[in-house]
Amino acid sequence: MTNTLRILYHYLRTRGRAQRWSNRATLERWQERQVLRHVKWVRRHAAFYRQWWEGRADADWRQFPMIDKGVMMEQFDELNTVGLSRTQAQDVALEAERTRDFEPQLHGVTIGLSSGTSGNRGLFLVSPQEQDAWTGTVLAKLLPGGLRESHRIAFFLRANSNLYESVRKGKLEFRYFDLTVPMEQHLTVLEQERPDIWVAPASLLRLLADAAHAGKLTVKPWRIISVAEVLDPLDRQRIEDAFQQRVHQVYQCTEGFLGATCEHGTLHLNEDIVHIDREYIDEDKRRFVPIITDFSRRAQPIIRYRLNDILTLAEQPCACGSPFTAVERIEGRCDDILYIRQLDEDEQDWQEEHEQQELDRPLVPLFPDLVTRAVISASPEIEHYQVIQHDSDRLEILYRLSGEESRAAVEAQIRERLKQLCAGLHGALPAIRFGEYAFEPGPVKLRRVERRWKPDGDRGLV
């Protein structure tokens, strides 16, 4: 079967599956059969997993020990089933990054390198068959109009890949926009070529929206898709106002194509290609860490893989009727949960600057979404912001205003909202230093809420 036929097969298969499951129970029974078949195959072909699952039956796959990026990279040679070494793959990926030529493959396998925002870059492998399956699935989920319509797709990404180039099929035209190129060049090309589908990180889409508001960009896309970064509510509103349409999302990472929005704008997990268990970190608020089992991926099997993301489960089913899990929000990464020092409930007179802070007090988690809401609710003139925690008692808040409101008044409001938030958690408000926001999209992903310190051995976390 040629790659074009394989893409068409997976496209039609994905479209057909959308109507296949009448309810959640039917989907879960089907998933169980797919996972068991996949586990059996992986046990035969991947030396690492044979040893990792030793003594456990296939049917007990939910009790298999988990892996993460560290394990996957450490065991790279024995985990992949295409015979590539970590050294070989890394050399090809790093050379592609250096030359900005992302076409070379190794034995026909596409090799990619994750952005490594947590300081731990991952390598991913995709076989030609998997590449075609990915292309067909993506087209089916993101182009509801079908393959008969012509579209010009603009991909704004840190690094190109044969995986993304494979989207260039039939009436689809693909254009890669390198995030390392100056913004003015992107605006010129967009005006000249006028692509009608834009796929980009939220921070880049926000700059395009700002350019449209300023009259520097006149082209308007048919569909906007946010990828790679958390879509902040402030950015979403600005983008949708500029282009008068809903921003769609793709939940895609090194570990696979994990989710996409439906026509109602709800993000659904792609449970027709992955099984996702939930490790709740705040069950009352529906926050969980996803545990991924991709039953469609063989070159680099992903089974019981714990991601570093925080997802919030939707409170109500989506109106679209899909049995796939609906997600209210991708909140950020576990590494970006802030931690503040716990106070005794009867302690009322805690000094804001914490000159006498006792560092042996337990640490209380402060989730990124709560911080975001506290900051952006302080003033309607907050145009951009970034919150960086440098230690349990030190926050840096960078922001930019769109109007003439006093910075002192805005900062007082931000401080008061964060103080109330911390008090509700029986925690001490860290000392806050304010500054001017100055982030520009490029190779580094924007993290609106970011923790740049690690608690000592995670001691005292509550």
VMD Tcl script that draws the C-alpha trace (Angstrom):
set ca {
  {0.00 0.00 0.00}
  {1.40 3.40 -0.95}
  {1.68 6.11 1.64}
  {-1.13 8.11 -0.02}
  {-3.48 5.13 0.24}
  {-2.43 4.57 3.87}
  {-3.20 8.21 4.69}
  {-6.59 7.95 3.03}
  {-7.28 4.69 4.88}
  {-6.54 6.26 8.27}
  {-8.47 9.40 7.36}
  {-11.60 7.41 6.48}
  {-11.09 5.09 9.43}
  {-10.91 7.99 11.86}
  {-13.96 9.67 10.35}
  {-15.87 6.39 10.58}
  {-14.91 5.84 14.20}
  {-16.51 9.12 15.17}
  {-19.90 7.44 14.67}
  {-18.88 4.01 15.90}
  {-19.39 4.14 19.65}
  {-22.87 4.78 20.96}
  {-21.71 5.21 24.54}
  {-18.67 5.30 26.81}
  {-18.92 1.64 27.85}
  {-18.74 0.47 24.22}
  {-15.65 2.63 23.65}
  {-13.91 1.27 26.75}
  {-14.53 -2.36 25.75}
  {-13.05 -1.64 22.32}
  {-10.05 0.12 23.90}
  {-9.38 -2.88 26.14}
  {-9.15 -5.19 23.12}
  {-6.80 -2.80 21.31}
  {-4.50 -2.41 24.31}
  {-4.28 -6.16 24.97}
  {-3.42 -6.83 21.32}
  {-0.78 -4.09 21.42}
  {0.75 -5.22 24.72}
  {1.14 -8.74 23.34}
  {2.99 -7.38 20.28}
  {5.23 -5.05 22.30}
  {6.20 -7.80 24.73}
  {7.51 -9.83 21.79}
  {9.40 -7.00 20.09}
  {10.73 -4.63 22.79}
  {13.40 -6.03 25.11}
  {12.91 -3.30 27.69}
  {9.21 -3.96 28.15}
  {9.72 -7.73 28.38}
  {11.93 -7.17 31.39}
  {9.85 -4.27 32.77}
  {6.68 -6.40 32.81}
  {8.32 -9.66 33.88}
  {5.99 -11.77 36.00}
  {2.87 -9.77 35.02}
  {0.15 -11.04 32.69}
  {-0.99 -9.01 29.70}
  {-4.46 -8.72 31.23}
  {-2.91 -6.89 34.21}
  {-1.56 -4.09 32.03}
  {-3.19 -1.42 34.22}
  {-0.85 -2.52 37.02}
  {2.29 -2.38 34.88}
  {4.90 -0.05 36.40}
  {4.83 3.40 34.83}
  {7.58 5.02 32.78}
  {8.35 8.70 32.13}
  {10.66 10.68 29.86}
  {13.69 9.86 32.02}
  {13.10 6.11 31.76}
  {12.32 6.34 28.05}
  {15.58 8.16 27.33}
  {17.68 5.97 29.62}
  {16.28 2.79 28.04}
  {16.00 4.21 24.52}
  {18.04 1.48 22.78}
  {16.09 -1.41 24.31}
  {12.70 0.29 24.23}
  {12.43 1.11 20.51}
  {11.66 -1.68 18.05}
  {13.42 -0.32 14.95}
  {16.99 -1.03 16.08}
  {18.19 2.56 16.56}
  {20.59 3.65 19.27}
  {20.14 6.82 21.28}
  {23.49 8.10 20.01}
  {22.53 7.58 16.35}
  {19.14 9.22 16.77}
  {20.47 12.13 18.80}
  {23.19 12.88 16.26}
  {20.65 13.12 13.44}
  {18.25 15.24 15.50}
  {20.93 17.67 16.70}
  {22.34 18.07 13.19}
  {18.85 18.90 11.93}
  {18.51 21.52 14.67}
  {21.89 23.01 13.76}
  {21.32 23.18 10.00}
  {17.53 23.77 10.16}
  {17.22 20.96 7.58}
  {14.67 18.53 9.03}
  {14.38 16.13 6.09}
  {17.07 13.53 6.94}
  {15.81 10.25 8.33}
  {17.56 7.20 9.74}
  {16.63 3.89 8.07}
  {13.41 5.54 6.92}
  {12.45 6.59 10.45}
  {11.64 10.22 11.26}
  {13.53 11.49 14.31}
  {12.49 14.48 16.36}
  {13.72 16.30 19.44}
  {11.36 17.77 22.01}
  {11.78 21.37 23.15}
  {12.86 20.25 26.62}
  {11.27 23.07 28.62}
  {11.95 21.13 31.82}
  {15.64 20.73 30.94}
  {15.20 17.13 29.77}
  {14.94 16.87 25.99}
  {13.29 13.79 24.55}
  {13.83 11.94 21.27}
  {10.88 10.59 19.35}
  {10.79 8.05 16.53}
  {8.06 7.70 13.92}
  {8.02 4.97 11.28}
  {6.69 5.64 7.76}
  {3.52 3.70 8.58}
  {2.99 5.69 11.77}
  {3.63 8.93 9.92}
  {0.88 8.11 7.44}
  {-1.48 7.11 10.26}
  {-0.73 10.39 12.07}
  {-1.40 12.41 8.91}
  {-4.71 10.69 8.18}
  {-5.85 11.04 11.79}
  {-4.89 14.72 12.04}
  {-6.64 15.58 8.77}
  {-9.80 13.76 9.86}
  {-9.94 15.56 13.21}
  {-8.91 19.04 12.12}
  {-10.44 19.37 8.64}
  {-14.13 18.62 9.12}
  {-14.81 19.87 5.59}
  {-12.96 16.87 4.17}
  {-10.04 16.32 1.81}
  {-11.87 17.55 -1.28}
  {-11.47 21.17 -0.19}
  {-8.29 23.09 -0.92}
  {-6.42 24.56 2.03}
  {-3.14 26.38 2.53}
  {-1.73 25.46 5.92}
  {0.78 27.60 7.80}
  {2.73 25.76 10.52}
  {4.59 28.03 12.95}
  {6.95 25.73 14.85}
  {10.29 25.67 16.61}
  {11.45 22.85 14.34}
  {10.07 21.34 11.16}
  {9.70 17.58 10.70}
  {8.93 15.02 8.05}
  {5.90 14.30 10.22}
  {4.51 17.78 9.57}
  {5.64 17.85 5.94}
  {3.55 14.70 5.37}
  {0.43 16.87 5.65}
  {1.22 18.23 2.16}
  {-1.16 15.98 0.22}
  {-3.48 16.50 -2.73}
  {-5.21 19.86 -2.46}
  {-3.40 20.73 0.76}
  {-0.46 23.13 0.59}
  {1.89 23.26 3.54}
  {4.19 26.12 4.55}
  {6.61 25.91 7.48}
  {7.26 29.15 9.39}
  {10.40 28.95 11.54}
  {9.86 30.51 14.97}
  {13.48 31.69 14.97}
  {12.71 34.09 12.08}
  {11.77 37.74 12.92}
  {8.06 38.46 13.20}
  {8.08 41.09 10.43}
  {9.10 38.44 7.90}
  {6.20 36.23 8.96}
  {3.73 39.08 8.48}
  {5.07 39.75 4.97}
  {4.76 36.09 3.91}
  {1.27 35.76 5.41}
  {0.09 38.77 3.42}
  {1.64 37.41 0.23}
  {0.55 33.76 0.48}
  {-2.63 34.18 2.56}
  {-2.84 30.69 4.09}
  {-6.29 29.88 5.45}
  {-5.32 27.52 8.29}
  {-2.85 28.69 10.93}
  {-1.21 26.24 13.33}
  {1.00 27.94 15.92}
  {1.92 28.25 19.60}
  {-0.42 30.50 21.57}
  {2.26 33.17 22.08}
  {2.77 33.50 18.30}
  {-0.97 33.58 17.62}
  {-1.22 36.35 20.18}
  {1.37 38.41 18.31}
  {-0.54 37.88 15.06}
  {-3.69 39.07 16.82}
  {-1.86 42.15 18.08}
  {-0.63 42.84 14.54}
  {-4.19 42.53 13.21}
  {-5.49 44.93 15.86}
  {-2.75 47.39 14.88}
  {-3.62 47.15 11.16}
  {-0.33 45.44 10.25}
  {-2.03 42.18 9.21}
  {-5.12 42.05 7.00}
  {-5.35 38.35 6.10}
  {-7.92 36.37 8.12}
  {-7.70 32.57 8.37}
  {-10.53 30.08 8.04}
  {-9.32 28.16 11.09}
  {-6.85 28.88 13.90}
  {-5.26 26.01 15.83}
  {-3.18 26.52 18.98}
  {-0.40 24.00 19.66}
  {2.69 23.42 21.83}
  {1.86 25.91 24.62}
  {-0.90 26.33 27.17}
  {-3.64 28.51 25.68}
  {-4.03 31.21 28.30}
  {-7.54 32.74 28.66}
  {-6.09 36.23 28.13}
  {-4.51 35.15 24.83}
  {-7.59 33.23 23.72}
  {-9.80 36.28 24.15}
  {-7.42 38.58 22.27}
  {-7.01 36.13 19.36}
  {-10.73 35.46 19.03}
  {-11.51 39.17 19.15}
  {-8.97 39.91 16.41}
  {-10.10 37.22 13.97}
  {-13.74 36.82 15.03}
  {-13.60 33.06 15.36}
  {-13.01 30.29 17.87}
  {-9.45 29.19 18.58}
  {-9.14 25.41 18.24}
  {-6.51 23.39 20.07}
  {-4.35 20.36 19.42}
  {-2.89 18.48 22.37}
  {0.24 17.12 20.70}
  {3.58 16.35 22.30}
  {6.56 14.05 21.92}
  {4.43 11.26 23.34}
  {1.76 11.47 20.64}
  {-1.34 13.14 19.22}
  {-3.38 13.19 22.42}
  {-6.33 15.50 21.83}
  {-8.15 17.94 19.56}
  {-11.12 20.27 19.78}
  {-14.50 19.43 18.30}
  {-16.69 21.89 16.41}
  {-18.04 23.15 19.75}
  {-14.51 24.12 20.76}
  {-14.23 21.44 23.46}
  {-10.91 19.64 23.74}
  {-11.44 15.87 23.60}
  {-8.79 13.25 24.26}
  {-8.04 11.08 21.23}
  {-9.23 7.87 22.83}
  {-9.51 6.15 19.47}
  {-5.69 5.94 19.38}
  {-4.64 6.28 23.05}
  {-5.87 5.07 26.41}
  {-5.49 7.66 29.17}
  {-5.67 6.87 32.86}
  {-6.06 9.72 35.34}
  {-3.80 10.27 38.31}
  {-5.75 12.84 40.29}
  {-3.75 15.55 42.05}
  {-6.85 17.54 43.10}
  {-9.91 15.36 42.57}
  {-12.36 17.94 43.97}
  {-11.26 20.38 41.25}
  {-11.01 17.60 38.61}
  {-7.24 18.12 38.08}
  {-5.29 15.07 36.94}
  {-2.02 13.96 35.39}
  {-2.54 11.75 32.30}
  {-1.03 8.25 32.10}
  {-0.70 7.44 28.39}
  {-0.93 4.08 26.66}
  {-0.72 4.59 22.89}
  {-2.04 1.41 21.26}
  {-1.25 2.67 17.74}
  {2.49 3.26 18.11}
  {5.09 0.54 17.59}
  {8.46 2.09 16.64}
  {8.77 3.64 20.10}
  {6.04 2.07 22.26}
  {4.43 4.37 24.82}
  {2.75 2.26 27.50}
  {1.81 3.48 30.99}
  {3.75 6.69 30.38}
  {3.24 9.39 33.01}
  {3.15 12.83 31.46}
  {4.14 16.00 33.28}
  {0.95 17.85 32.33}
  {-1.96 19.03 34.47}
  {-5.37 18.61 32.84}
  {-8.75 19.67 34.20}
  {-11.65 17.38 33.41}
  {-14.74 19.09 31.99}
  {-17.55 19.34 34.51}
  {-20.27 18.50 31.96}
  {-20.34 16.31 28.81}
  {-19.80 18.19 25.56}
  {-22.85 19.07 23.48}
  {-21.25 17.35 20.48}
  {-22.14 13.98 22.02}
  {-18.67 12.43 21.66}
  {-17.89 9.60 24.10}
  {-14.27 10.82 24.23}
  {-13.23 12.47 27.50}
  {-13.82 16.23 27.45}
  {-11.10 18.43 28.96}
  {-11.90 21.88 30.31}
  {-8.33 23.12 30.23}
  {-4.69 22.10 29.87}
  {-3.43 23.99 32.87}
  {0.31 23.57 32.56}
  {3.04 21.27 33.77}
  {3.50 19.67 37.17}
  {6.89 21.39 37.28}
  {5.04 24.71 37.26}
  {2.88 24.14 40.31}
  {3.98 26.89 42.67}
  {4.59 26.08 46.34}
  {4.07 28.42 49.28}
  {4.85 27.97 52.98}
  {1.98 26.74 55.13}
  {0.70 28.83 58.03}
  {-0.96 27.63 61.19}
  {-4.70 28.32 61.03}
  {-4.52 30.66 64.04}
  {-1.60 32.66 62.58}
  {-2.98 36.01 61.42}
  {-0.09 38.45 61.54}
  {2.27 36.98 59.02}
  {4.55 39.66 57.54}
  {4.19 39.95 53.78}
  {7.92 40.17 53.18}
  {8.62 37.07 55.32}
  {11.72 38.38 57.02}
  {11.30 35.79 59.79}
  {9.99 32.95 57.63}
  {10.62 29.45 58.98}
  {11.82 27.40 56.05}
  {10.98 24.06 57.67}
  {7.25 24.71 57.32}
  {5.38 22.36 54.95}
  {4.80 23.51 51.39}
  {1.30 24.01 49.99}
  {0.64 23.62 46.21}
  {-0.64 26.64 44.32}
  {-1.92 25.55 40.90}
  {-1.08 27.63 37.80}
  {-4.71 28.20 36.85}
  {-5.45 29.85 40.20}
  {-2.47 32.17 39.78}
  {-3.54 33.06 36.23}
  {-7.05 33.98 37.33}
  {-5.76 36.06 40.24}
  {-3.46 38.08 38.00}
  {-5.71 38.73 35.00}
  {-8.68 39.62 37.20}
  {-6.67 42.46 38.79}
  {-7.21 44.79 35.82}
  {-8.83 44.66 32.35}
  {-5.77 46.58 31.10}
  {-3.35 43.69 31.74}
  {-2.26 42.81 28.21}
  {0.54 40.34 28.92}
  {1.90 38.74 32.07}
  {4.30 36.12 33.35}
  {4.64 34.82 36.92}
  {7.98 33.26 37.89}
  {8.63 31.67 41.27}
  {12.31 31.79 42.21}
  {11.90 30.31 45.73}
  {9.12 29.54 48.20}
  {9.25 33.16 49.39}
  {10.03 34.99 46.10}
  {7.74 35.71 43.16}
  {8.48 37.81 40.10}
  {5.50 39.14 38.16}
  {6.14 40.70 34.76}
  {3.27 42.44 33.03}
  {2.30 44.96 30.38}
  {-0.70 47.29 30.39}
  {-2.74 48.37 27.37}
  {-4.01 51.62 28.88}
  {-3.18 54.42 31.30}
  {-4.08 52.74 34.57}
  {-1.55 53.34 37.34}
  {0.96 50.52 37.68}
  {0.92 51.06 41.45}
  {-2.85 50.49 41.51}
  {-2.60 47.38 39.34}
  {0.19 45.94 41.46}
  {-1.79 46.56 44.62}
  {-4.73 44.66 43.10}
  {-2.53 41.74 42.00}
  {-0.95 41.56 45.44}
  {-4.33 41.64 47.18}
  {-5.78 38.86 45.00}
  {-2.75 36.64 45.51}
  {-2.84 37.36 49.24}
  {-6.48 36.25 49.38}
  {-5.65 33.16 47.33}
  {-2.77 32.19 49.65}
  {-4.88 32.87 52.75}
  {-7.55 30.51 51.46}
  {-4.88 27.80 51.26}
  {-3.51 28.71 54.73}
  {-0.28 29.69 53.06}
  {2.11 32.65 53.27}
  {2.18 35.14 50.41}
  {5.71 35.25 48.96}
  {7.52 38.55 48.50}
  {6.61 39.94 45.05}
  {8.85 41.87 42.68}
  {7.14 43.46 39.69}
  {8.71 44.17 36.32}
  {8.05 44.78 32.62}
  {6.92 41.86 30.44}
  {9.28 41.31 27.48}
  {8.82 37.75 26.12}
  {9.18 37.19 22.36}
  {8.13 33.90 20.67}
  {11.01 31.73 19.47}
  {12.69 28.43 20.31}
  {11.65 28.69 23.99}
  {8.01 28.03 24.88}
  {6.10 30.63 26.83}
  {5.07 29.53 30.30}
  {2.75 32.14 31.79}
  {3.22 30.60 35.23}
  {6.65 29.09 35.80}
  {8.50 27.63 38.78}
  {12.29 27.94 38.51}
  {13.25 26.25 41.75}
  {12.83 22.77 43.13}
  {11.93 22.12 46.75}
  {14.80 20.43 48.56}
  {14.11 16.76 47.94}
  {10.41 17.70 47.80}
  {10.62 17.86 51.58}
  {7.55 19.05 53.39}
  {5.12 18.97 50.46}
  {1.50 18.67 51.52}
}
mol new
graphics top color blue
foreach p $ca { graphics top sphere $p radius 0.5 }
foreach p [lrange $ca 0 end-1] q [lrange $ca 1 end] { graphics top cylinder $p $q radius 0.2 }
display resetview
